[in-house]
Amino acid sequence: MQIQVISIFPEMFAAITKYGVTSRALENGLWQFSVINPREFANNPLGYIDDRPFGGGPGMVMQVEPLLKAYHQAKKNIKSNACRLIYLSPQGKPLDHTKVKELSHEDDLILVCGRYEGIDERFLSITKAEEISLGDFVVSGGELPAMLLMDSVLRCVPGVLGDANSAQEDSFANGLLDYPQYTRPVEFNGYGVPEVLLSGHHAHIEHWRLKQSLMRTLEKRPDLLDKRNNNPEESCLLQEILQERQDKSILE
Ligand SMILES: C[S@@+](CC[C@H](N)C(=O)[O-])C[C@H]1O[C@@H](n2cnc3c(N)ncnc32)[C@H](O)[C@@H]1O
């Protein structure tokens, strides 16, 4: 996968290219990365690429021309026939696991990071860029949202994670939240580890983990269960959990 980012702050991307699994995957050639700085296409010697908004109002707006030229530059570098152009925007469709999986199958992504009050709307009208949001809040620029998107997408690219099962067992991958995790020591300040995890009995451990995932999802994100088709084992476990809850509330 090749990811090209259009940003006036290329150095920020060290966070993803120099640290952790994404950095190792980059070194191993599992993805390629470059940043195109729209300042290179500014129409003035000082490299300004922003101007005051028509109609007045606070702040500045990124100009359409340098952004468009940066996009055309990125398009020249693409290796596949098609590329996905994404503008990180609080007005976009919220990023979720389904979208992350979908993007992980792409060969070429171009991500546009806005700054200031945002970008000239004509960039979106001309390019028909897809808008993706990281949530219903506003941050100062598209770089952090772009890195979050990249990290989550890259985790789904085969070979990026040391253990291929890691991403499949993460929260949301199968529509449930992840089960609780423990590591050494076995006892800490009076807090132990569930016996079953020390038993070495794989089938029991799997069963316990599935039940824990269902319990957590029911407790923290019941909306996820509404969207999900549970298999017979899961339905049975959910019944058991609900019964246990009822019994507990009777006793209390
Ligand atoms: C200060 S914001 C501009 C917000 C814009 N005035 C609005 O209210 O829609 C500057 C840039 O940060 C990025 N950004 C801010 N919040 C974001 C979010 N929740 N998701 C994705 N990108 C975001 C976008 O690229 C945006 O152009």
The ligand as a Tripos MOL2 file, in Angstrom:
@<TRIPOS>MOLECULE
LIG
   27    29     1     0     0
SMALL
NO_CHARGES

@<TRIPOS>ATOM
      1 C1         -9.8290   23.7350   12.8470 C.3       1 LIG1
      2 S1        -10.2800   22.4800   11.7040 S.3       1 LIG1
      3 C2        -11.4740   23.2930   10.6890 C.3       1 LIG1
      4 C3        -12.8670   22.9670   11.0930 C.3       1 LIG1
      5 C4        -13.9350   23.6070   10.2090 C.3       1 LIG1
      6 N1        -13.9540   25.0310   10.3980 N.3       1 LIG1
      7 C5        -15.2820   23.0280   10.5840 C.2       1 LIG1
      8 O1        -15.8500   23.4850   11.5740 O.co2     1 LIG1
      9 O2        -15.7620   22.0930    9.9180 O.co2     1 LIG1
     10 C6         -8.8700   22.3490   10.6710 C.3       1 LIG1
     11 C7         -8.6960   20.9890   10.0000 C.3       1 LIG1
     12 O3         -8.5800   19.9790   10.9690 O.3       1 LIG1
     13 C8         -9.0570   18.7560   10.4530 C.3       1 LIG1
     14 N2        -10.0310   18.2220   11.4230 N.ar      1 LIG1
     15 C9        -10.5340   18.8580   12.4920 C.ar      1 LIG1
     16 N3        -11.3590   18.0950   13.1800 N.ar      1 LIG1
     17 C10       -11.4000   16.8950   12.5590 C.ar      1 LIG1
     18 C11       -12.0910   15.6780   12.7820 C.ar      1 LIG1
     19 N4        -12.9350   15.5260   13.7960 N.pl3     1 LIG1
     20 N5        -11.8950   14.6640   11.9290 N.ar      1 LIG1
     21 C12       -11.0580   14.7860   10.8880 C.ar      1 LIG1
     22 N6        -10.3760   15.9200   10.6090 N.ar      1 LIG1
     23 C13       -10.5380   16.9700   11.4240 C.ar      1 LIG1
     24 C14        -9.6510   19.0360    9.0790 C.3       1 LIG1
     25 O4         -8.7070   18.6520    8.0950 O.3       1 LIG1
     26 C15        -9.8290   20.5370    9.1000 C.3       1 LIG1
     27 O5         -9.7350   21.1270    7.8340 O.3       1 LIG1
@<TRIPOS>BOND
     1     1     2 1
     2     2     3 1
     3     2    10 1
     4     3     4 1
     5     4     5 1
     6     5     6 1
     7     5     7 1
     8     7     8 2
     9     7     9 1
    10    10    11 1
    11    11    12 1
    12    11    26 1
    13    12    13 1
    14    13    14 1
    15    13    24 1
    16    14    15 ar
    17    14    23 ar
    18    15    16 ar
    19    16    17 ar
    20    17    18 ar
    21    17    23 ar
    22    18    19 1
    23    18    20 ar
    24    20    21 ar
    25    21    22 ar
    26    22    23 ar
    27    24    25 1
    28    24    26 1
    29    26    27 1
@<TRIPOS>SUBSTRUCTURE
     1 LIG1         1 GROUP 0 **** ****
